């Protein structure tokens, strides 16, 4: 019976509800339900669970944290166009999707990202799946809301490079976007598109990027045959007090949304990254970074804040090579207490990688527009 149910869910999630035109959709994305106020709200089996009723590290039936939703279908669809449109960069060359590519887990496959005029950043592009659940954004967790986060790439000189005035003028002078913003935000004919309108549309789209239908999820919801024996061994290791993976990468979001100092080695040519200390001025968080969700991690190589590790196996191996083994001699970092020396065998490392691959789920991957209101080429 479970096999039949799962197949039906996947087929429904893959149904192309967005018409490929410049008319905004009046339907919510898959896995969202519309209410009488024209708001899209997430529906998930995890909402049935109580976090306090399932003991142990990484309990399978743990509830999700609160998520952002309640945007209209029109706002979400407008955000989809904006996300893929290089019109939001100073030279019309870079879109949000340039660094957050759907086929790469909404990362970009690069150790560090490249912005306008070929300017190179200092960190890798984090994936965006389930970003609507996150309480801190960016690798150094300096943004505490999507509203704060969305402004970062738009106005950073090494990313999209605009000023607020330039973005405001661009959007309000666009004959393609004005009618869509009017529809999504009920603007009067003489009412300008505000920067908040732009931010809200992008955020609305980002919160629709939900990935909760992996084979791991099928297993967590009771379909015992979803994982094979090697993957189950990996799950047990992941949850164990030997490997301790689940203490930071806590299901079902697979992050505890905290900071961690783990002592990742810097990539060649990059200066030492002090991470969260740059905005918190706390010595204990020197080189501390936000614990990322590892859902769809199969797709987001290379790994870590600086793209240091090319493969999942290399990444897992890092955690068993000795506490602080990669910390520079001149640095006295306060490593997270979960970072220790589990002394995993080569077989156990393989099993952990096997399990991580079960977290892949692209069933709700949004449809890429084939044309844009700006008339530019889709990124």
C-alpha positions in Angstrom: 0.0 0.0 0.0 2.8 2.4 0.8 4.4 1.9 -2.6 1.2 3.0 -4.3 0.8 6.1 -2.1 4.3 7.2 -2.6 4.1 6.9 -6.4 0.9 8.9 -6.5 2.5 11.7 -4.4 5.6 11.9 -6.6 3.5 12.1 -9.8 1.4 14.9 -8.3 4.4 16.8 -7.1 5.9 16.7 -10.6 2.8 18.0 -12.3 3.6 21.2 -14.2 1.1 23.6 -12.8 2.8 26.8 -14.1 1.8 27.7 -17.6 4.8 29.0 -19.5 3.4 32.5 -20.2 3.8 35.9 -18.6 0.4 35.5 -16.9 0.9 34.9 -13.2 -0.3 31.6 -11.8 -3.4 31.6 -9.6 -2.5 28.2 -8.2 -0.2 27.4 -5.2 2.9 25.3 -5.9 2.6 21.5 -5.2 2.5 20.7 -1.5 0.9 24.0 -0.7 -2.9 24.6 -0.1 -4.7 27.8 -0.9 -7.1 29.3 1.6 -10.0 31.7 1.2 -7.6 34.7 1.6 -5.6 33.6 -1.5 -2.7 32.5 0.7 -0.6 29.3 0.1 0.1 27.2 3.2 2.4 24.2 3.4 0.9 20.8 3.9 3.3 18.1 5.2 3.1 14.8 7.1 5.7 16.2 9.5 3.1 18.6 10.8 1.3 15.7 12.4 4.3 14.9 14.7 5.1 16.2 18.2 8.8 16.8 18.7 8.5 15.8 22.4 7.1 12.4 21.7 10.0 10.8 19.9 13.0 10.3 22.0 16.6 9.7 21.0 19.0 11.7 18.7 17.5 12.3 15.3 14.1 10.8 16.0 12.3 9.9 12.7 8.9 11.4 13.7 10.2 14.8 14.9 8.2 17.8 13.9 9.5 20.5 11.5 10.2 24.0 12.9 7.9 26.8 12.0 8.1 27.8 8.3 7.4 31.0 6.3 4.3 30.7 4.1 1.0 32.6 3.5 2.1 34.3 0.3 -0.3 34.5 -2.7 0.2 32.3 -5.8 0.8 35.4 -7.8 3.5 36.7 -5.5 5.2 33.3 -5.6 5.1 33.1 -9.4 6.3 36.7 -9.8 9.2 35.7 -7.5 10.0 32.8 -9.8 10.4 35.2 -12.7 12.6 37.5 -10.7 14.7 34.7 -9.4 15.7 33.6 -12.9 16.0 37.2 -14.4 19.5 38.8 -14.8 17.6 42.1 -14.9 18.2 42.3 -11.1 22.0 42.8 -11.6 23.8 46.0 -12.5 25.0 44.7 -15.9 22.1 42.3 -16.7 24.5 39.3 -16.4 23.7 37.6 -13.1 20.4 36.3 -11.7 19.7 34.7 -8.4 19.7 31.4 -10.3 23.2 32.0 -11.6 24.5 31.0 -8.1 21.5 29.0 -7.0 20.9 26.6 -9.8 17.9 24.2 -9.5 19.8 21.3 -11.0 22.6 21.7 -8.5 20.5 21.7 -5.3 20.2 25.5 -5.7 24.0 25.9 -5.3 26.3 26.5 -8.3 28.9 23.7 -8.3 31.7 26.1 -7.6 34.0 26.4 -4.6 33.3 30.2 -4.4 30.8 32.0 -6.6 31.4 34.6 -9.3 29.3 37.8 -9.5 29.0 40.7 -11.9 32.1 41.7 -14.0 33.7 38.4 -13.1 34.2 39.3 -9.4 34.9 36.3 -7.3 33.5 35.9 -3.8 35.0 34.2 -0.8 32.4 31.6 0.0 30.4 28.9 -1.7 26.8 29.5 -2.6 24.6 27.7 -0.1 21.7 25.6 -1.3 18.2 27.0 -0.9 16.0 24.0 -0.4 13.8 24.5 2.7 15.1 28.0 3.2 11.7 29.0 4.5 12.4 27.1 7.7 15.8 28.7 8.5 16.1 31.2 11.3 19.6 32.4 10.3 20.9 32.9 6.8 24.3 33.1 5.1 27.2 30.9 6.0 28.1 33.2 8.9 24.4 33.4 10.0 24.5 37.3 10.0 20.9 37.6 8.7 18.1 36.6 11.0 15.3 36.9 8.4 14.8 36.4 4.7 14.0 40.1 4.4 17.5 40.9 5.6 19.1 38.1 3.5 17.5 39.1 0.2 19.2 42.5 0.2 22.7 41.1 0.6 23.3 39.6 -2.9 21.3 42.4 -4.7 23.5 45.2 -3.4 26.9 43.4 -2.9 29.5 44.7 -5.3 30.8 41.2 -6.0 27.4 39.6 -6.5 24.6 41.5 -8.3 26.1 45.0 -7.8 23.0 47.2 -7.8 22.1 50.1 -5.6 18.7 50.6 -4.1 18.0 53.5 -6.4 19.1 51.6 -9.4 16.9 48.6 -8.6 13.9 50.9 -7.9 14.3 52.7 -11.2 14.9 49.6 -13.2 11.8 47.9 -12.0 9.5 50.9 -12.3 10.7 51.6 -15.8 10.1 48.0 -16.9 6.9 47.7 -19.0 7.1 44.0 -18.6 7.2 43.9 -14.8 4.8 46.7 -13.9 1.6 44.8 -14.8 2.8 41.7 -13.0 3.5 43.7 -9.8 0.2 45.4 -10.1 -1.5 42.0 -10.2 0.6 40.4 -7.4 0.3 43.4 -5.0 -2.9 45.1 -6.1 -1.0 48.3 -6.9 -2.9 51.3 -8.3 -2.0 52.5 -11.8 0.1 55.4 -10.4 1.6 53.5 -7.5 5.3 52.7 -7.9 6.7 49.2 -7.3 8.4 49.4 -3.9 11.6 47.7 -2.9 9.6 45.8 -0.3 7.4 44.5 -3.2 10.5 43.2 -4.9 11.9 41.6 -1.8 8.5 40.0 -0.9 8.1 38.4 -4.3 11.6 36.8 -4.2 11.0 35.6 -0.6 7.6 34.1 -1.6 9.3 32.1 -4.3 12.2 31.0 -2.0 9.8 29.7 0.6 8.1 27.5 -1.9 11.4 25.5 -2.4 10.4 22.5 -0.2 12.2 19.2 -0.2 10.6 16.7 2.2 9.8 13.7 -0.1 13.1 11.8 -0.2 13.5 8.1 0.4 14.5 8.9 3.9 11.2 10.7 4.4 9.3 7.7 3.0 11.1 5.5 5.6 10.5 8.1 8.4 6.8 8.0 7.6 6.6 4.2 7.8 7.5 2.7 4.5 10.1 0.2 5.8 11.4 -0.9 2.3 12.4 2.7 1.3 16.0 2.1 2.5 18.2 -0.9 1.8 20.4 -2.6 4.4 23.5 -0.5 3.7 21.5 2.7 3.9 19.9 1.6 7.2 23.3 0.9 8.6 24.3 4.4 7.6 21.2 5.9 9.2 22.0 4.1 12.5 25.6 5.4 12.3 24.3 8.9 11.6 22.1 8.8 14.7 24.6 7.1 16.9 26.6 8.7 19.8 29.7 7.5 18.0 29.4 9.5 14.8 27.1 12.2 16.4 26.0 13.5 13.0 22.4 14.0 14.0 23.2 16.2 17.0 24.0 19.0 14.5 22.3 17.8 11.4 19.0 17.1 13.2 16.1 15.6 11.3 13.8 16.4 9.7 15.4 19.6 8.5 18.8 18.1 9.1 20.2 21.2 10.8 19.9 22.3 14.4 20.2 25.9 13.1 23.1 26.7 15.4 26.7 27.9 14.9 29.5 25.4 15.0 33.3 25.8 14.9 34.6 22.7 13.2 38.1 23.7 11.9 37.6 23.2 8.2 40.9 23.9 6.3 41.0 26.9 4.1 41.2 26.5 0.3 44.4 27.6 -1.4 44.5 31.3 -2.2 41.7 32.2 0.3 42.4 34.1 3.5 41.4 32.6 6.9 37.7 33.1 7.3 36.7 34.2 10.8 33.0 33.4 10.0 30.5 34.5 12.6 33.0 36.4 14.6 32.9 39.1 11.9 29.5 40.3 13.0 29.2 38.9 16.6 32.7 39.9 17.8 32.7 36.8 20.0 36.1 35.0 20.3 34.4 31.6 20.8 32.8 31.9 17.4 35.9 32.6 15.5 35.7 30.5 12.3 32.1 29.5 13.3 29.6 28.9 10.7 25.9 28.1 10.4 25.2 24.4 10.5 23.7 23.8 7.0 20.9 21.5 6.1 22.2 18.5 4.3 19.1 17.7 2.4 20.0 17.2 -1.4 23.6 17.3 -0.4 24.3 14.8 -3.2 23.7 17.7 -5.6 25.7 20.6 -4.0 29.3 19.7 -4.3 31.9 21.0 -3.5 31.3 21.1 0.2 31.9 23.4 3.2 31.8 27.2 3.3 34.8 27.4 1.0 34.1 24.4 -1.2 37.2 22.7 0.2 36.0 19.1 -0.3 35.1 17.8 -3.7 33.2 14.7 -2.7 30.8 13.6 0.0 33.2 10.8 1.1 36.1 13.3 1.5 33.7 15.5 3.6 32.7 12.7 5.9 36.3 11.5 6.3 37.2 15.0 7.6 35.2 14.4 10.8 37.2 11.2 11.7 40.7 12.5 11.1 41.3 13.9 14.6 39.9 16.8 16.5 41.4 20.1 15.1 43.8 18.4 12.7 43.3 21.1 10.1 43.4 24.2 12.3 46.3 26.5 11.4 49.1 26.5 14.0 48.6 30.2 14.8 44.8 29.8 15.5 43.4 28.8 18.8 39.8 27.9 17.8 37.1 26.8 20.3 36.0 23.7 18.4 32.5 22.5 18.9 32.3 19.7 21.4 30.7 17.4 18.9 33.9 17.5 16.9 36.0 14.7 18.3 37.6 11.5 17.1 35.0 8.8 16.3 37.6 6.7 14.5 35.2 5.4 11.9 36.3 2.6 9.7 36.4 2.9 5.9 33.3 0.8 5.7 31.4 3.0 8.2 32.3 6.1 6.1 30.9 4.4 3.1 27.7 3.6 4.9 27.3 7.2 6.0 27.7 8.3 2.4 25.1 5.7 1.3 22.6 7.2 3.8 23.3 10.8 2.8 22.3 9.9 -0.8 18.8 9.0 0.5 18.2 12.7 1.4 17.9 13.6 -2.3 14.5 14.9 -3.4 13.8 17.2 -6.3 10.1 16.3 -6.7 9.1 19.9 -6.1 11.7 21.5 -8.3 10.1 24.6 -9.8 9.7 25.1 -13.6 12.2 27.4 -15.1 10.6 30.2 -17.2 11.2 30.1 -20.9 10.8 33.8 -21.2 11.1 36.8 -18.8 9.2 40.0 -18.4 12.5 41.9 -18.9 13.0 40.3 -22.3 16.4 39.1 -21.2 17.6 35.5 -21.5 16.7 33.2 -18.6 19.7 32.4 -16.4 
